[in-house]
Amino acid sequence: MGGSARNPYLWHFAFHSVPALPERLVRGREREYFDFFYDALSADPARISDQSRDEYVGAYSAASALSAGFSWYREFPRDAEANASAATLLPVSTPVRYLRGDEGGGQITDYADGLRAAG
């Protein structure tokens, strides 16, 4: 994994990519698991209401939804390979919009450079 995947705030990228394990550990504990991310990564965790948190838990409580969410991370290596091979082709001309909150860390140019490097 690249340098950004070693960021302590991104440890879950590696964990979520392990086949079947995250589902076993998170199933039935979705609220606690998601609360960790809301509380650790939000500039103001109190702004994410209990109702919103419950909505996310409800959406991901189905086994298939939880697996689909984790599988998104499992596809990153294949995405990286596809991006690397596509980078040798003509540049992508489709505009890309990158949005983040006011409290997002890092420089926007670093993100843009990383996206360009990944094809």
QUIDACOR-V153099 format. One line per field, one symbol per residue. ss: DSSP state (H for helix, E for strand, C for the rest). phi: phi as a letter, one per 40 degrees, with the letter a starting at -180 (. if undefined). burial: 1 if it has 16 or more other C-alpha atoms within 10 Angstrom, else 0. Layout:
ss: ???
phi: ???
burial: ???
This chain:
ss: CCHHHHCHHHCHHHHHCCCCHHHHHHCCCHHHHHHHHHHHHCCCHHHCCHHHHHHHHHHHCCHHHHHHHHHHHHCHHHHHHHHHHHCCCCCCCCCCCCCCCCCCCCCHHHHHHHHHHCC
phi: .cdcccdccbdccccccccgcddcccdgbdccccddcdccbccadccccdccccccccccccdccccccccdcccddcccccccccccccccbccbbbbacdcccgccccccccccccg
burial: 00000000000110011000011000100110011001000000000000001000100110000110011011000000001000000000000000000000000000000000011
